[in-house]
Amino acid sequence: MSSLLVCSQAITLACGVEALASWVLRLAHNNGYRSVGALCTGERLGIKQKNAFDAAVSNEALEAIGGLVLADISSLPQLTLREPLTVLTGCAQGSGGLGAAVGRWLLKHPRESYGARYNFCCKCLAADEVPFLRRDWRLSLSCWCRSHECELTDACPICGTALVLSAGRRAGVSQCESCDCDFTMIAEAGVASGYPLAGAQFPKSGCLLQEAPPISVAFPHLWWDGVRILLELCSRPSLAAKLASADFSDSSKVTLHHIAAESRVDFDRQSTHVRAGLLRVVSELLENWPCRFIDVFSQAKLTRAHMATIELAAPFWLARVCDEQLNRKRYVTTKDEALAAIALLRRDATSVSKNSIKAALGIAESKALDAIVTAPQKSLTLSQLARVTRQIDRDILRTDKARDEQASALRDACCIAVAAWRGIGFERSARLALDSAADLACEWAAHSPSDTEQAFILGRFTEWFDLYLHGVRPHFARLVPEGTALFLTRFGLPYKGFGVAALFARALRACEIGDWSRGARLLVGSGLSDFLRQDEATREVLPPPMSSKTAGTRLPTDKPRGP
């Protein structure tokens, strides 16, 4: 049996259906509880108070409330936003639709306060026998009161505090929690103007489910997904400035100029007046679809690339028009334009790259710059690796300061050889265990070089390791003979690869390799072992030479080191 003394029922009238949070708050106050949280605690409902009565209210919460007031549980879901959110997002919890964002189409407070934020109409609250908040006032699409033909209010007209129904709210639904202002006593309920909604394109309070989208879609949320993308587009200051130059009504241009002059704010966080203006802008875009949409975007010089910045998958009816009508031929820069941009960047002491050149020219295509600005080299070629190996070998021979200096240079060369062979970084190469040396020796001995460069690289790698394992490492390990690391410092400790990157970069610069600053990244991911393995597999399937005349002929190629 219910423990509440006053079991008032939720209000369902032609002018609107009461929101569940509004009804539960009235129940709490009518029965002497200070807040909804106190009601849940005192009656032991077992409901989490944070957002418990918002859009995603659970069936367990509805059953607990229904048992408390002896109400028909089947009638309680109509007090929630399950039906409207199913239409808008395809999911009763509002977690479907574009990006599966929970809470989309619901009003949000700019300061991220807990609880459900509502629009409200002071005239409606004053006319109610018992003031209550309508269910649809929770939606960010609800900007207009159809009963009194005025915009809804999104904050207290006196102090500007938003109307948020939280678990700890003590004020009534028609009273400001901050300044105790009674909304029913305010004569001016809003700014009267023309309807911001056009035809059946946007939902009207109380008849959302009866609205049919003007475009044939399999599910209603596909229509609203497209509307949401257009709202996100118009909410961006840079794009709103472009749209303001197109053919819009004066009121829509005022909204676009306002958006362009302010910082970016999500549609659900905007004031009611701005949201109504954005809906008016989108309504004009969707008139006589798709002719007006194409005309406006052409005037604003917006293309399919601008639509792609929304990062939301457009439904078919919007994506098809964008792909067919808004694609523009990309501007291809000339060599003189690119050189002029490079000179400008160098004059301003700015780093020259493809991205910086594209930003200076205002283009999105980078292929036209390939002939002028060389793309970063991803890996060393076989010829470049052979030159680097020769340079490192010369550096070892020229090191004549002390025995330890020569030994350290040889150890670093072996570390580079392992990194180049296996396609790993210097840090991983320096951490190898001693038993991996035997595996490396077997791998090098198993490969049969197909040209002089391969033979030279494998030969130097093998010779370096033979000298290191039989001379340098025993010298370094005399202090700590039980060490199990392959590479050691001169004090017998495990080596951490300090100095290897500098040695490798110095060799790259000496070989005049332009992308020397990439360092070990030229080795990672494409090991020499993989390349030689592929080369041997290719030689196995190639047919023998046709004659002795063609047996020795081979075009000079600069084969890449990896796949």
ChimeraX attribute file (.defattr): number of C-alpha atoms within 10 A of each C-alpha:
attribute: neighborCount
match mode: 1-to-1
recipient: residues
	/A:1	7
	/A:2	13
	/A:3	12
	/A:4	17
	/A:5	11
	/A:6	14
	/A:7	17
	/A:8	15
	/A:9	13
	/A:10	20
	/A:11	19
	/A:12	14
	/A:13	10
	/A:14	8
	/A:15	13
	/A:16	18
	/A:17	21
	/A:18	22
	/A:19	27
	/A:20	26
	/A:21	28
	/A:22	23
	/A:23	19
	/A:24	20
	/A:25	27
	/A:26	23
	/A:27	23
	/A:28	21
	/A:29	17
	/A:30	15
	/A:31	15
	/A:32	13
	/A:33	17
	/A:34	17
	/A:35	22
	/A:36	26
	/A:37	21
	/A:38	18
	/A:39	21
	/A:40	20
	/A:41	13
	/A:42	10
	/A:43	14
	/A:44	10
	/A:45	16
	/A:46	11
	/A:47	19
	/A:48	13
	/A:49	16
	/A:50	14
	/A:51	17
	/A:52	19
	/A:53	28
	/A:54	22
	/A:55	26
	/A:56	18
	/A:57	20
	/A:58	14
	/A:59	12
	/A:60	12
	/A:61	16
	/A:62	21
	/A:63	17
	/A:64	18
	/A:65	20
	/A:66	17
	/A:67	16
	/A:68	16
	/A:69	18
	/A:70	16
	/A:71	18
	/A:72	10
	/A:73	14
	/A:74	10
	/A:75	11
	/A:76	17
	/A:77	15
	/A:78	16
	/A:79	23
	/A:80	25
	/A:81	23
	/A:82	19
	/A:83	18
	/A:84	25
	/A:85	26
	/A:86	20
	/A:87	21
	/A:88	26
	/A:89	27
	/A:90	23
	/A:91	18
	/A:92	19
	/A:93	21
	/A:94	25
	/A:95	18
	/A:96	19
	/A:97	23
	/A:98	22
	/A:99	12
	/A:100	13
	/A:101	12
	/A:102	17
	/A:103	19
	/A:104	22
	/A:105	21
	/A:106	25
	/A:107	25
	/A:108	25
	/A:109	20
	/A:110	13
	/A:111	7
	/A:112	8
	/A:113	12
	/A:114	15
	/A:115	22
	/A:116	22
	/A:117	23
	/A:118	28
	/A:119	26
	/A:120	30
	/A:121	26
	/A:122	24
	/A:123	21
	/A:124	21
	/A:125	22
	/A:126	19
	/A:127	10
	/A:128	10
	/A:129	8
	/A:130	10
	/A:131	20
	/A:132	25
	/A:133	24
	/A:134	27
	/A:135	24
	/A:136	28
	/A:137	27
	/A:138	24
	/A:139	23
	/A:140	23
	/A:141	22
	/A:142	24
	/A:143	30
	/A:144	28
	/A:145	22
	/A:146	14
	/A:147	12
	/A:148	15
	/A:149	14
	/A:150	20
	/A:151	25
	/A:152	28
	/A:153	24
	/A:154	25
	/A:155	19
	/A:156	21
	/A:157	17
	/A:158	14
	/A:159	12
	/A:160	12
	/A:161	14
	/A:162	21
	/A:163	23
	/A:164	23
	/A:165	25
	/A:166	23
	/A:167	24
	/A:168	16
	/A:169	17
	/A:170	20
	/A:171	16
	/A:172	18
	/A:173	24
	/A:174	23
	/A:175	17
	/A:176	23
	/A:177	19
	/A:178	14
	/A:179	12
	/A:180	14
	/A:181	16
	/A:182	18
	/A:183	24
	/A:184	18
	/A:185	14
	/A:186	14
	/A:187	10
	/A:188	13
	/A:189	22
	/A:190	21
	/A:191	12
	/A:192	14
	/A:193	10
	/A:194	10
	/A:195	16
	/A:196	23
	/A:197	21
	/A:198	15
	/A:199	14
	/A:200	14
	/A:201	20
	/A:202	22
	/A:203	21
	/A:204	20
	/A:205	22
	/A:206	17
	/A:207	12
	/A:208	17
	/A:209	15
	/A:210	10
	/A:211	15
	/A:212	15
	/A:213	18
	/A:214	15
	/A:215	13
	/A:216	11
	/A:217	14
	/A:218	8
	/A:219	14
	/A:220	19
	/A:221	22
	/A:222	25
	/A:223	25
	/A:224	22
	/A:225	22
	/A:226	20
	/A:227	22
	/A:228	21
	/A:229	21
	/A:230	22
	/A:231	18
	/A:232	18
	/A:233	20
	/A:234	25
	/A:235	26
	/A:236	20
	/A:237	20
	/A:238	15
	/A:239	19
	/A:240	21
	/A:241	19
	/A:242	18
	/A:243	26
	/A:244	24
	/A:245	15
	/A:246	16
	/A:247	16
	/A:248	17
	/A:249	12
	/A:250	10
	/A:251	12
	/A:252	24
	/A:253	21
	/A:254	15
	/A:255	23
	/A:256	27
	/A:257	17
	/A:258	18
	/A:259	23
	/A:260	21
	/A:261	12
	/A:262	11
	/A:263	11
	/A:264	13
	/A:265	14
	/A:266	12
	/A:267	25
	/A:268	19
	/A:269	17
	/A:270	20
	/A:271	20
	/A:272	23
	/A:273	19
	/A:274	20
	/A:275	22
	/A:276	23
	/A:277	22
	/A:278	25
	/A:279	26
	/A:280	22
	/A:281	24
	/A:282	24
	/A:283	20
	/A:284	21
	/A:285	21
	/A:286	20
	/A:287	15
	/A:288	10
	/A:289	14
	/A:290	15
	/A:291	12
	/A:292	15
	/A:293	18
	/A:294	19
	/A:295	15
	/A:296	19
	/A:297	20
	/A:298	15
	/A:299	14
	/A:300	18
	/A:301	15
	/A:302	18
	/A:303	18
	/A:304	17
	/A:305	14
	/A:306	12
	/A:307	20
	/A:308	13
	/A:309	9
	/A:310	14
	/A:311	10
	/A:312	15
	/A:313	16
	/A:314	22
	/A:315	19
	/A:316	13
	/A:317	15
	/A:318	19
	/A:319	16
	/A:320	12
	/A:321	17
	/A:322	21
	/A:323	13
	/A:324	10
	/A:325	17
	/A:326	20
	/A:327	13
	/A:328	13
	/A:329	7
	/A:330	9
	/A:331	11
	/A:332	14
	/A:333	16
	/A:334	11
	/A:335	13
	/A:336	10
	/A:337	13
	/A:338	20
	/A:339	15
	/A:340	14
	/A:341	19
	/A:342	22
	/A:343	14
	/A:344	15
	/A:345	17
	/A:346	12
	/A:347	9
	/A:348	9
	/A:349	9
	/A:350	12
	/A:351	12
	/A:352	15
	/A:353	16
	/A:354	21
	/A:355	14
	/A:356	15
	/A:357	23
	/A:358	17
	/A:359	12
	/A:360	15
	/A:361	14
	/A:362	10
	/A:363	14
	/A:364	13
	/A:365	14
	/A:366	14
	/A:367	12
	/A:368	14
	/A:369	20
	/A:370	10
	/A:371	9
	/A:372	14
	/A:373	17
	/A:374	12
	/A:375	13
	/A:376	11
	/A:377	14
	/A:378	15
	/A:379	24
	/A:380	23
	/A:381	18
	/A:382	20
	/A:383	17
	/A:384	20
	/A:385	22
	/A:386	20
	/A:387	20
	/A:388	24
	/A:389	24
	/A:390	17
	/A:391	17
	/A:392	23
	/A:393	18
	/A:394	12
	/A:395	18
	/A:396	19
	/A:397	11
	/A:398	10
	/A:399	16
	/A:400	11
	/A:401	8
	/A:402	8
	/A:403	10
	/A:404	16
	/A:405	14
	/A:406	18
	/A:407	22
	/A:408	23
	/A:409	20
	/A:410	23
	/A:411	28
	/A:412	27
	/A:413	25
	/A:414	26
	/A:415	26
	/A:416	26
	/A:417	23
	/A:418	24
	/A:419	23
	/A:420	25
	/A:421	25
	/A:422	18
	/A:423	24
	/A:424	20
	/A:425	22
	/A:426	27
	/A:427	17
	/A:428	13
	/A:429	23
	/A:430	25
	/A:431	17
	/A:432	18
	/A:433	14
	/A:434	14
	/A:435	11
	/A:436	12
	/A:437	16
	/A:438	9
	/A:439	11
	/A:440	17
	/A:441	14
	/A:442	11
	/A:443	12
	/A:444	16
	/A:445	12
	/A:446	9
	/A:447	15
	/A:448	14
	/A:449	17
	/A:450	12
	/A:451	8
	/A:452	10
	/A:453	16
	/A:454	18
	/A:455	15
	/A:456	15
	/A:457	23
	/A:458	22
	/A:459	14
	/A:460	18
	/A:461	22
	/A:462	18
	/A:463	12
	/A:464	19
	/A:465	23
	/A:466	15
	/A:467	15
	/A:468	22
	/A:469	17
	/A:470	10
	/A:471	12
	/A:472	22
	/A:473	22
	/A:474	15
	/A:475	18
	/A:476	20
	/A:477	20
	/A:478	13
	/A:479	13
	/A:480	13
	/A:481	13
	/A:482	9
	/A:483	16
	/A:484	15
	/A:485	17
	/A:486	21
	/A:487	30
	/A:488	25
	/A:489	18
	/A:490	19
	/A:491	13
	/A:492	20
	/A:493	17
	/A:494	19
	/A:495	20
	/A:496	16
	/A:497	21
	/A:498	13
	/A:499	12
	/A:500	22
	/A:501	17
	/A:502	11
	/A:503	17
	/A:504	22
	/A:505	19
	/A:506	19
	/A:507	22
	/A:508	24
	/A:509	14
	/A:510	14
	/A:511	17
	/A:512	13
	/A:513	16
	/A:514	12
	/A:515	18
	/A:516	19
	/A:517	13
	/A:518	15
	/A:519	19
	/A:520	21
	/A:521	18
	/A:522	22
	/A:523	26
	/A:524	19
	/A:525	18
	/A:526	22
	/A:527	22
	/A:528	28
	/A:529	18
	/A:530	17
	/A:531	18
	/A:532	19
	/A:533	12
	/A:534	14
	/A:535	14
	/A:536	15
	/A:537	11
	/A:538	10
	/A:539	11
	/A:540	10
	/A:541	8
	/A:542	8
	/A:543	7
	/A:544	9
	/A:545	10
	/A:546	8
	/A:547	8
	/A:548	8
	/A:549	8
	/A:550	9
	/A:551	10
	/A:552	9
	/A:553	8
	/A:554	7
	/A:555	6
	/A:556	6
	/A:557	8
	/A:558	10
	/A:559	12
	/A:560	16
	/A:561	24
	/A:562	21
	/A:563	11
